[in-house]
Amino acid sequence: MNINKNIAISENGFVFNPSTGDSFSLNPIGTDIIKLLKEEKSVSEIVNQLCKKYEVEKHLLEKDIHDFVFTLEQYQLIENEGKN
Protein backbone atom coordinates (compact mmCIF):
# COMPACT_ATOMS: atom_id res chain seq x y z
CA MET A 1 0.00 0.00 0.00
CA ASN A 2 1.49 3.29 -1.12
CA ILE A 3 0.51 6.91 -0.73
CA ASN A 4 -0.09 8.41 -4.17
CA LYS A 5 3.00 10.32 -5.27
CA ASN A 6 1.16 13.59 -6.00
CA ILE A 7 -0.40 13.84 -2.54
CA ALA A 8 0.97 16.70 -0.40
CA ILE A 9 1.11 16.03 3.34
CA SER A 10 2.23 18.58 5.92
CA GLU A 11 3.80 17.74 9.26
CA ASN A 12 0.72 19.00 11.11
CA GLY A 13 -1.71 16.68 9.31
CA PHE A 14 -2.96 18.71 6.36
CA VAL A 15 -3.42 16.54 3.25
CA PHE A 16 -3.97 17.89 -0.27
CA ASN A 17 -4.79 15.88 -3.40
CA PRO A 18 -3.98 18.09 -6.40
CA SER A 19 -5.66 15.63 -8.78
CA THR A 20 -9.07 16.19 -7.20
CA GLY A 21 -8.54 19.48 -5.35
CA ASP A 22 -9.63 17.79 -2.11
CA SER A 23 -7.99 18.69 1.18
CA PHE A 24 -8.24 17.06 4.58
CA SER A 25 -7.13 17.70 8.14
CA LEU A 26 -6.02 14.69 10.16
CA ASN A 27 -5.99 14.19 13.89
CA PRO A 28 -2.67 13.13 15.51
CA ILE A 29 -3.35 9.40 15.10
CA GLY A 30 -4.31 9.86 11.45
CA THR A 31 -1.11 11.83 10.94
CA ASP A 32 0.89 9.02 12.58
CA ILE A 33 -0.75 6.45 10.29
CA ILE A 34 0.03 8.52 7.19
CA LYS A 35 3.66 8.96 8.29
CA LEU A 36 4.03 5.22 8.83
CA LEU A 37 2.43 4.50 5.45
CA LYS A 38 4.97 6.87 3.88
CA GLU A 39 7.66 4.71 5.51
CA GLU A 40 6.04 1.74 3.70
CA LYS A 41 4.98 0.04 6.94
CA SER A 42 2.37 -2.70 6.73
CA VAL A 43 -0.93 -2.43 8.60
CA SER A 44 0.31 -4.95 11.17
CA GLU A 45 3.50 -2.92 11.71
CA ILE A 46 1.44 0.25 12.10
CA VAL A 47 -0.84 -1.46 14.64
CA ASN A 48 2.15 -2.65 16.66
CA GLN A 49 3.83 0.77 16.68
CA LEU A 50 0.68 2.67 17.61
CA CYS A 51 -0.22 0.16 20.34
CA LYS A 52 3.11 1.03 21.94
CA LYS A 53 2.56 4.77 21.55
CA TYR A 54 -1.11 4.98 22.60
CA GLU A 55 -2.86 3.03 25.32
CA VAL A 56 -5.46 1.21 23.25
CA GLU A 57 -6.56 -2.38 22.79
CA LYS A 58 -5.00 -3.99 19.75
CA HIS A 59 -8.26 -5.31 18.25
CA LEU A 60 -9.87 -1.85 18.43
CA LEU A 61 -6.85 -0.20 16.84
CA GLU A 62 -6.76 -2.80 14.05
CA LYS A 63 -10.38 -2.10 13.14
CA ASP A 64 -9.88 1.67 13.24
CA ILE A 65 -6.76 1.48 11.06
CA HIS A 66 -8.48 -0.76 8.51
CA ASP A 67 -11.41 1.69 8.41
CA PHE A 68 -9.02 4.62 8.01
CA VAL A 69 -7.09 2.89 5.21
CA PHE A 70 -10.39 2.11 3.46
CA THR A 71 -11.29 5.81 3.67
CA LEU A 72 -7.89 6.77 2.25
CA GLU A 73 -8.52 4.40 -0.66
CA GLN A 74 -11.99 5.87 -1.24
CA TYR A 75 -10.50 9.38 -1.50
CA GLN A 76 -7.75 8.08 -3.83
CA LEU A 77 -4.99 9.02 -1.41
CA ILE A 78 -3.41 5.56 -1.40
CA GLU A 79 -3.14 2.58 -3.67
CA ASN A 80 -3.57 -0.76 -2.00
CA GLU A 81 -1.42 -3.33 -3.80
CA GLY A 82 -2.57 -6.10 -1.48
CA LYS A 83 -4.23 -6.33 1.89
CA ASN A 84 -1.76 -6.55 4.79
Biopython code that builds the backbone (N, CA, C, O; Angstrom):
import numpy as np
from Bio.PDB.StructureBuilder import StructureBuilder

atoms = [
    (1, "MET", "N", (0.852, -1.158, 0.000)),
    (1, "MET", "CA", (0.000, 0.000, 0.000)),
    (1, "MET", "C", (0.900, 1.224, 0.000)),
    (1, "MET", "O", (1.790, 1.364, 0.840)),
    (2, "ASN", "N", (0.650, 2.112, -0.964)),
    (2, "ASN", "CA", (1.489, 3.294, -1.121)),
    (2, "ASN", "C", (0.638, 4.549, -1.170)),
    (2, "ASN", "O", (-0.469, 4.543, -1.707)),
    (3, "ILE", "N", (1.162, 5.612, -0.610)),
    (3, "ILE", "CA", (0.508, 6.913, -0.732)),
    (3, "ILE", "C", (0.771, 7.395, -2.151)),
    (3, "ILE", "O", (1.900, 7.312, -2.634)),
    (4, "ASN", "N", (-0.254, 7.894, -2.817)),
    (4, "ASN", "CA", (-0.085, 8.409, -4.168)),
    (4, "ASN", "C", (0.995, 9.474, -4.179)),
    (4, "ASN", "O", (1.068, 10.303, -3.272)),
    (5, "LYS", "N", (1.821, 9.453, -5.191)),
    (5, "LYS", "CA", (2.998, 10.323, -5.271)),
    (5, "LYS", "C", (2.645, 11.812, -5.293)),
    (5, "LYS", "O", (3.415, 12.631, -4.792)),
    (6, "ASN", "N", (1.494, 12.173, -5.866)),
    (6, "ASN", "CA", (1.160, 13.587, -6.003)),
    (6, "ASN", "C", (0.471, 14.180, -4.780)),
    (6, "ASN", "O", (0.132, 15.364, -4.779)),
    (7, "ILE", "N", (0.261, 13.384, -3.749)),
    (7, "ILE", "CA", (-0.404, 13.844, -2.539)),
    (7, "ILE", "C", (0.579, 14.659, -1.695)),
    (7, "ILE", "O", (1.697, 14.220, -1.428)),
    (8, "ALA", "N", (0.143, 15.848, -1.283)),
    (8, "ALA", "CA", (0.969, 16.697, -0.405)),
    (8, "ALA", "C", (0.487, 16.524, 1.032)),
    (8, "ALA", "O", (-0.706, 16.628, 1.318)),
    (9, "ILE", "N", (1.441, 16.257, 1.936)),
    (9, "ILE", "CA", (1.107, 16.031, 3.341)),
    (9, "ILE", "C", (2.025, 16.886, 4.205)),
    (9, "ILE", "O", (3.248, 16.774, 4.128)),
    (10, "SER", "N", (1.422, 17.743, 5.028)),
    (10, "SER", "CA", (2.232, 18.580, 5.916)),
    (10, "SER", "C", (2.504, 17.834, 7.222)),
    (10, "SER", "O", (1.863, 16.829, 7.528)),
    (11, "GLU", "N", (3.453, 18.342, 7.972)),
    (11, "GLU", "CA", (3.798, 17.736, 9.261)),
    (11, "GLU", "C", (2.665, 17.836, 10.278)),
    (11, "GLU", "O", (2.577, 17.013, 11.189)),
    (12, "ASN", "N", (1.802, 18.833, 10.131)),
    (12, "ASN", "CA", (0.723, 19.003, 11.107)),
    (12, "ASN", "C", (-0.585, 18.337, 10.684)),
    (12, "ASN", "O", (-1.628, 18.591, 11.286)),
    (13, "GLY", "N", (-0.541, 17.476, 9.642)),
    (13, "GLY", "CA", (-1.709, 16.678, 9.305)),
    (13, "GLY", "C", (-2.626, 17.231, 8.236)),
    (13, "GLY", "O", (-3.764, 16.780, 8.108)),
    (14, "PHE", "N", (-2.158, 18.200, 7.464)),
    (14, "PHE", "CA", (-2.958, 18.713, 6.360)),
    (14, "PHE", "C", (-2.602, 17.919, 5.112)),
    (14, "PHE", "O", (-1.429, 17.795, 4.761)),
    (15, "VAL", "N", (-3.627, 17.378, 4.436)),
    (15, "VAL", "CA", (-3.424, 16.540, 3.246)),
    (15, "VAL", "C", (-4.119, 17.208, 2.066)),
    (15, "VAL", "O", (-5.268, 17.636, 2.169)),
    (16, "PHE", "N", (-3.404, 17.294, 0.936)),
    (16, "PHE", "CA", (-3.968, 17.893, -0.272)),
    (16, "PHE", "C", (-3.754, 16.961, -1.450)),
    (16, "PHE", "O", (-2.642, 16.492, -1.695)),
    (17, "ASN", "N", (-4.842, 16.697, -2.184)),
    (17, "ASN", "CA", (-4.786, 15.882, -3.395)),
    (17, "ASN", "C", (-4.966, 16.808, -4.591)),
    (17, "ASN", "O", (-6.090, 17.211, -4.893)),
    (18, "PRO", "N", (-3.867, 17.155, -5.283)),
    (18, "PRO", "CA", (-3.979, 18.091, -6.401)),
    (18, "PRO", "C", (-4.776, 17.532, -7.582)),
    (18, "PRO", "O", (-5.285, 18.302, -8.396)),
    (19, "SER", "N", (-4.890, 16.229, -7.685)),
    (19, "SER", "CA", (-5.656, 15.625, -8.779)),
    (19, "SER", "C", (-7.142, 15.931, -8.661)),
    (19, "SER", "O", (-7.824, 16.124, -9.667)),
    (20, "THR", "N", (-7.643, 15.974, -7.427)),
    (20, "THR", "CA", (-9.067, 16.193, -7.205)),
    (20, "THR", "C", (-9.365, 17.560, -6.603)),
    (20, "THR", "O", (-10.504, 18.024, -6.649)),
    (21, "GLY", "N", (-8.339, 18.214, -6.035)),
    (21, "GLY", "CA", (-8.544, 19.485, -5.348)),
    (21, "GLY", "C", (-9.029, 19.312, -3.917)),
    (21, "GLY", "O", (-9.279, 20.298, -3.223)),
    (22, "ASP", "N", (-9.164, 18.066, -3.470)),
    (22, "ASP", "CA", (-9.632, 17.790, -2.107)),
    (22, "ASP", "C", (-8.527, 18.045, -1.089)),
    (22, "ASP", "O", (-7.350, 17.800, -1.352)),
    (23, "SER", "N", (-8.927, 18.538, 0.073)),
    (23, "SER", "CA", (-7.986, 18.693, 1.180)),
    (23, "SER", "C", (-8.631, 18.159, 2.453)),
    (23, "SER", "O", (-9.853, 18.165, 2.601)),
    (24, "PHE", "N", (-7.787, 17.702, 3.358)),
    (24, "PHE", "CA", (-8.240, 17.061, 4.581)),
    (24, "PHE", "C", (-7.334, 17.469, 5.729)),
    (24, "PHE", "O", (-6.151, 17.751, 5.537)),
    (25, "SER", "N", (-7.903, 17.496, 6.922)),
    (25, "SER", "CA", (-7.126, 17.702, 8.144)),
    (25, "SER", "C", (-7.223, 16.429, 8.964)),
    (25, "SER", "O", (-8.314, 15.912, 9.207)),
    (26, "LEU", "N", (-6.078, 15.933, 9.383)),
    (26, "LEU", "CA", (-6.024, 14.695, 10.161)),
    (26, "LEU", "C", (-5.794, 14.989, 11.628)),
    (26, "LEU", "O", (-5.164, 15.983, 11.987)),
    (27, "ASN", "N", (-6.316, 14.106, 12.478)),
    (27, "ASN", "CA", (-5.987, 14.192, 13.895)),
    (27, "ASN", "C", (-4.599, 13.570, 14.093)),
    (27, "ASN", "O", (-4.043, 13.015, 13.145)),
    (28, "PRO", "N", (-4.026, 13.649, 15.297)),
    (28, "PRO", "CA", (-2.671, 13.130, 15.507)),
    (28, "PRO", "C", (-2.503, 11.648, 15.157)),
    (28, "PRO", "O", (-1.460, 11.261, 14.631)),
    (29, "ILE", "N", (-3.491, 10.827, 15.433)),
    (29, "ILE", "CA", (-3.352, 9.402, 15.103)),
    (29, "ILE", "C", (-3.389, 9.215, 13.590)),
    (29, "ILE", "O", (-2.619, 8.423, 13.046)),
    (30, "GLY", "N", (-4.269, 9.930, 12.910)),
    (30, "GLY", "CA", (-4.312, 9.860, 11.448)),
    (30, "GLY", "C", (-2.993, 10.302, 10.838)),
    (30, "GLY", "O", (-2.513, 9.708, 9.873)),
    (31, "THR", "N", (-2.411, 11.353, 11.409)),
    (31, "THR", "CA", (-1.110, 11.832, 10.942)),
    (31, "THR", "C", (-0.042, 10.772, 11.157)),
    (31, "THR", "O", (0.801, 10.554, 10.286)),
    (32, "ASP", "N", (-0.071, 10.105, 12.318)),
    (32, "ASP", "CA", (0.887, 9.016, 12.577)),
    (32, "ASP", "C", (0.729, 7.898, 11.560)),
    (32, "ASP", "O", (1.722, 7.369, 11.060)),
    (33, "ILE", "N", (-0.503, 7.535, 11.252)),
    (33, "ILE", "CA", (-0.753, 6.454, 10.289)),
    (33, "ILE", "C", (-0.194, 6.839, 8.924)),
    (33, "ILE", "O", (0.477, 6.036, 8.277)),
    (34, "ILE", "N", (-0.468, 8.061, 8.486)),
    (34, "ILE", "CA", (0.035, 8.520, 7.192)),
    (34, "ILE", "C", (1.563, 8.489, 7.158)),
    (34, "ILE", "O", (2.155, 8.032, 6.180)),
    (35, "LYS", "N", (2.197, 8.973, 8.226)),
    (35, "LYS", "CA", (3.662, 8.965, 8.286)),
    (35, "LYS", "C", (4.205, 7.547, 8.185)),
    (35, "LYS", "O", (5.189, 7.307, 7.485)),
    (36, "LEU", "N", (3.571, 6.610, 8.879)),
    (36, "LEU", "CA", (4.028, 5.221, 8.834)),
    (36, "LEU", "C", (3.773, 4.600, 7.462)),
    (36, "LEU", "O", (4.572, 3.787, 6.996)),
    (37, "LEU", "N", (2.677, 4.968, 6.813)),
    (37, "LEU", "CA", (2.428, 4.496, 5.451)),
    (37, "LEU", "C", (3.491, 5.030, 4.497)),
    (37, "LEU", "O", (3.930, 4.321, 3.592)),
    (38, "LYS", "N", (3.907, 6.292, 4.702)),
    (38, "LYS", "CA", (4.972, 6.866, 3.879)),
    (38, "LYS", "C", (6.274, 6.098, 4.055)),
    (38, "LYS", "O", (7.088, 6.029, 3.134)),
    (39, "GLU", "N", (6.469, 5.522, 5.233)),
    (39, "GLU", "CA", (7.657, 4.711, 5.508)),
    (39, "GLU", "C", (7.482, 3.277, 4.999)),
    (39, "GLU", "O", (8.328, 2.414, 5.231)),
    (40, "GLU", "N", (6.360, 3.041, 4.295)),
    (40, "GLU", "CA", (6.041, 1.744, 3.698)),
    (40, "GLU", "C", (5.849, 0.642, 4.738)),
    (40, "GLU", "O", (6.187, -0.517, 4.499)),
    (41, "LYS", "N", (5.301, 1.018, 5.899)),
    (41, "LYS", "CA", (4.984, 0.039, 6.939)),
    (41, "LYS", "C", (3.692, -0.688, 6.570)),
    (41, "LYS", "O", (2.804, -0.103, 5.950)),
    (42, "SER", "N", (3.590, -1.935, 6.942)),
    (42, "SER", "CA", (2.366, -2.701, 6.732)),
    (42, "SER", "C", (1.358, -2.331, 7.819)),
    (42, "SER", "O", (1.714, -1.724, 8.829)),
    (43, "VAL", "N", (0.106, -2.702, 7.601)),
    (43, "VAL", "CA", (-0.926, -2.425, 8.601)),
    (43, "VAL", "C", (-0.549, -3.068, 9.932)),
    (43, "VAL", "O", (-0.712, -2.445, 10.981)),
    (44, "SER", "N", (-0.055, -4.288, 9.908)),
    (44, "SER", "CA", (0.309, -4.947, 11.169)),
    (44, "SER", "C", (1.458, -4.224, 11.872)),
    (44, "SER", "O", (1.478, -4.146, 13.100)),
    (45, "GLU", "N", (2.414, -3.693, 11.103)),
    (45, "GLU", "CA", (3.502, -2.919, 11.708)),
    (45, "GLU", "C", (2.973, -1.616, 12.301)),
    (45, "GLU", "O", (3.409, -1.189, 13.370)),
    (46, "ILE", "N", (2.031, -0.988, 11.597)),
    (46, "ILE", "CA", (1.436, 0.251, 12.100)),
    (46, "ILE", "C", (0.683, -0.014, 13.397)),
    (46, "ILE", "O", (0.809, 0.749, 14.355)),
    (47, "VAL", "N", (-0.096, -1.086, 13.435)),
    (47, "VAL", "CA", (-0.841, -1.463, 14.642)),
    (47, "VAL", "C", (0.122, -1.640, 15.809)),
    (47, "VAL", "O", (-0.104, -1.103, 16.893)),
    (48, "ASN", "N", (1.187, -2.387, 15.587)),
    (48, "ASN", "CA", (2.150, -2.649, 16.663)),
    (48, "ASN", "C", (2.795, -1.366, 17.171)),
    (48, "ASN", "O", (2.935, -1.178, 18.379)),
    (49, "GLN", "N", (3.191, -0.479, 16.251)),
    (49, "GLN", "CA", (3.835, 0.767, 16.679)),
    (49, "GLN", "C", (2.868, 1.666, 17.442)),
    (49, "GLN", "O", (3.235, 2.251, 18.461)),
    (50, "LEU", "N", (1.628, 1.777, 16.949)),
    (50, "LEU", "CA", (0.684, 2.667, 17.609)),
    (50, "LEU", "C", (0.174, 2.092, 18.923)),
    (50, "LEU", "O", (-0.190, 2.848, 19.824)),
    (51, "CYS", "N", (0.141, 0.763, 19.049)),
    (51, "CYS", "CA", (-0.222, 0.159, 20.338)),
    (51, "CYS", "C", (0.800, 0.529, 21.405)),
    (51, "CYS", "O", (0.453, 0.718, 22.571)),
    (52, "LYS", "N", (2.061, 0.632, 20.997)),
    (52, "LYS", "CA", (3.108, 1.025, 21.935)),
    (52, "LYS", "C", (2.998, 2.500, 22.309)),
    (52, "LYS", "O", (3.259, 2.878, 23.451)),
    (53, "LYS", "N", (2.608, 3.333, 21.337)),
    (53, "LYS", "CA", (2.555, 4.774, 21.553)),
    (53, "LYS", "C", (1.302, 5.210, 22.314)),
    (53, "LYS", "O", (1.368, 6.080, 23.182)),
    (54, "TYR", "N", (0.169, 4.607, 21.986)),
    (54, "TYR", "CA", (-1.107, 4.981, 22.601)),
    (54, "TYR", "C", (-1.632, 3.805, 23.424)),
    (54, "TYR", "O", (-1.431, 2.650, 23.051)),
    (55, "GLU", "N", (-2.273, 4.082, 24.492)),
    (55, "GLU", "CA", (-2.856, 3.026, 25.322)),
    (55, "GLU", "C", (-4.221, 2.655, 24.763)),
    (55, "GLU", "O", (-5.233, 3.271, 25.098)),
    (56, "VAL", "N", (-4.234, 1.644, 23.909)),
    (56, "VAL", "CA", (-5.459, 1.206, 23.250)),
    (56, "VAL", "C", (-5.383, -0.299, 23.017)),
    (56, "VAL", "O", (-4.302, -0.857, 22.829)),
    (57, "GLU", "N", (-6.532, -0.937, 23.033)),
    (57, "GLU", "CA", (-6.564, -2.375, 22.793)),
    (57, "GLU", "C", (-6.277, -2.658, 21.325)),
    (57, "GLU", "O", (-6.773, -1.968, 20.434)),
    (58, "LYS", "N", (-5.467, -3.683, 21.092)),
    (58, "LYS", "CA", (-5.002, -3.988, 19.747)),
    (58, "LYS", "C", (-6.156, -4.238, 18.780)),
    (58, "LYS", "O", (-6.118, -3.743, 17.654)),
    (59, "HIS", "N", (-7.173, -4.983, 19.181)),
    (59, "HIS", "CA", (-8.258, -5.308, 18.252)),
    (59, "HIS", "C", (-9.055, -4.061, 17.853)),
    (59, "HIS", "O", (-9.552, -3.979, 16.730)),
    (60, "LEU", "N", (-9.177, -3.095, 18.763)),
    (60, "LEU", "CA", (-9.869, -1.848, 18.430)),
    (60, "LEU", "C", (-9.042, -1.012, 17.451)),
    (60, "LEU", "O", (-9.573, -0.439, 16.500)),
    (61, "LEU", "N", (-7.747, -0.955, 17.703)),
    (61, "LEU", "CA", (-6.855, -0.195, 16.838)),
    (61, "LEU", "C", (-6.811, -0.809, 15.443)),
    (61, "LEU", "O", (-6.815, -0.079, 14.452)),
    (62, "GLU", "N", (-6.768, -2.134, 15.349)),
    (62, "GLU", "CA", (-6.758, -2.801, 14.047)),
    (62, "GLU", "C", (-7.977, -2.416, 13.226)),
    (62, "GLU", "O", (-7.861, -2.097, 12.042)),
    (63, "LYS", "N", (-9.141, -2.446, 13.852)),
    (63, "LYS", "CA", (-10.376, -2.096, 13.142)),
    (63, "LYS", "C", (-10.337, -0.645, 12.690)),
    (63, "LYS", "O", (-10.671, -0.340, 11.545)),
    (64, "ASP", "N", (-9.931, 0.249, 13.580)),
    (64, "ASP", "CA", (-9.883, 1.666, 13.242)),
    (64, "ASP", "C", (-8.897, 1.934, 12.104)),
    (64, "ASP", "O", (-9.188, 2.733, 11.213)),
    (65, "ILE", "N", (-7.745, 1.281, 12.125)),
    (65, "ILE", "CA", (-6.756, 1.479, 11.065)),
    (65, "ILE", "C", (-7.281, 0.937, 9.741)),
    (65, "ILE", "O", (-7.111, 1.580, 8.705)),
    (66, "HIS", "N", (-7.908, -0.221, 9.755)),
    (66, "HIS", "CA", (-8.478, -0.760, 8.513)),
    (66, "HIS", "C", (-9.556, 0.177, 7.967)),
    (66, "HIS", "O", (-9.628, 0.393, 6.757)),
    (67, "ASP", "N", (-10.385, 0.728, 8.834)),
    (67, "ASP", "CA", (-11.410, 1.686, 8.410)),
    (67, "ASP", "C", (-10.764, 2.947, 7.825)),
    (67, "ASP", "O", (-11.217, 3.470, 6.807)),
    (68, "PHE", "N", (-9.712, 3.424, 8.472)),
    (68, "PHE", "CA", (-9.018, 4.625, 8.006)),
    (68, "PHE", "C", (-8.374, 4.381, 6.644)),
    (68, "PHE", "O", (-8.464, 5.224, 5.751)),
    (69, "VAL", "N", (-7.729, 3.235, 6.487)),
    (69, "VAL", "CA", (-7.094, 2.886, 5.215)),
    (69, "VAL", "C", (-8.152, 2.781, 4.115)),
    (69, "VAL", "O", (-7.927, 3.230, 2.991)),
    (70, "PHE", "N", (-9.293, 2.196, 4.435)),
    (70, "PHE", "CA", (-10.386, 2.108, 3.464)),
    (70, "PHE", "C", (-10.819, 3.513, 3.027)),
    (70, "PHE", "O", (-11.058, 3.754, 1.844)),
    (71, "THR", "N", (-10.916, 4.431, 3.983)),
    (71, "THR", "CA", (-11.289, 5.810, 3.670)),
    (71, "THR", "C", (-10.232, 6.473, 2.785)),
    (71, "THR", "O", (-10.570, 7.191, 1.843)),
    (72, "LEU", "N", (-8.959, 6.234, 3.086)),
    (72, "LEU", "CA", (-7.888, 6.773, 2.249)),
    (72, "LEU", "C", (-7.999, 6.259, 0.822)),
    (72, "LEU", "O", (-7.786, 7.008, -0.131)),
    (73, "GLU", "N", (-8.332, 4.979, 0.674)),
    (73, "GLU", "CA", (-8.518, 4.397, -0.657)),
    (73, "GLU", "C", (-9.697, 5.058, -1.370)),
    (73, "GLU", "O", (-9.607, 5.374, -2.556)),
    (74, "GLN", "N", (-10.792, 5.265, -0.656)),
    (74, "GLN", "CA", (-11.987, 5.873, -1.245)),
    (74, "GLN", "C", (-11.700, 7.283, -1.772)),
    (74, "GLN", "O", (-12.251, 7.684, -2.798)),
    (75, "TYR", "N", (-10.851, 8.028, -1.083)),
    (75, "TYR", "CA", (-10.498, 9.379, -1.500)),
    (75, "TYR", "C", (-9.273, 9.403, -2.416)),
    (75, "TYR", "O", (-8.720, 10.467, -2.691)),
    (76, "GLN", "N", (-8.857, 8.240, -2.881)),
    (76, "GLN", "CA", (-7.754, 8.085, -3.834)),
    (76, "GLN", "C", (-6.436, 8.664, -3.316)),
    (76, "GLN", "O", (-5.636, 9.210, -4.075)),
    (77, "LEU", "N", (-6.236, 8.532, -2.012)),
    (77, "LEU", "CA", (-4.992, 9.018, -1.407)),
    (77, "LEU", "C", (-3.934, 7.930, -1.353)),
    (77, "LEU", "O", (-2.741, 8.228, -1.294)),
    (78, "ILE", "N", (-4.359, 6.665, -1.372)),
    (78, "ILE", "CA", (-3.414, 5.556, -1.395)),
    (78, "ILE", "C", (-3.852, 4.533, -2.427)),
    (78, "ILE", "O", (-5.006, 4.486, -2.852)),
    (79, "GLU", "N", (-2.887, 3.725, -2.808)),
    (79, "GLU", "CA", (-3.142, 2.583, -3.674)),
    (79, "GLU", "C", (-2.838, 1.355, -2.854)),
    (79, "GLU", "O", (-1.748, 1.236, -2.293)),
    (80, "ASN", "N", (-3.774, 0.448, -2.777)),
    (80, "ASN", "CA", (-3.566, -0.765, -2.003)),
    (80, "ASN", "C", (-3.206, -1.888, -2.955)),
    (80, "ASN", "O", (-4.050, -2.383, -3.701)),
    (81, "GLU", "N", (-1.923, -2.289, -2.918)),
    (81, "GLU", "CA", (-1.425, -3.327, -3.804)),
    (81, "GLU", "C", (-1.764, -4.718, -3.297)),
    (81, "GLU", "O", (-1.583, -5.697, -4.020)),
    (82, "GLY", "N", (-2.239, -4.821, -2.105)),
    (82, "GLY", "CA", (-2.574, -6.098, -1.484)),
    (82, "GLY", "C", (-2.894, -5.857, -0.034)),
    (82, "GLY", "O", (-2.232, -5.041, 0.607)),
    (83, "LYS", "N", (-3.868, -6.523, 0.500)),
    (83, "LYS", "CA", (-4.234, -6.333, 1.894)),
    (83, "LYS", "C", (-3.144, -6.887, 2.796)),
    (83, "LYS", "O", (-2.641, -7.987, 2.568)),
    (84, "ASN", "N", (-2.776, -6.115, 3.834)),
    (84, "ASN", "CA", (-1.758, -6.546, 4.793)),
    (84, "ASN", "C", (-2.398, -6.908, 6.083)),
    (84, "ASN", "O", (-1.709, -7.299, 7.026)),
]
sb = StructureBuilder()
sb.init_structure("model")
sb.init_model(0)
sb.init_chain("A")
sb.init_seg("    ")
for serial, (resi, resn, name, xyz) in enumerate(atoms, 1):
    if name == "N":
        sb.init_residue(resn, " ", resi, " ")
    sb.init_atom(name, np.array(xyz, "f"), 0.0, 1.0, " ", f" {name:<3s}", serial, name[0])
structure = sb.get_structure()
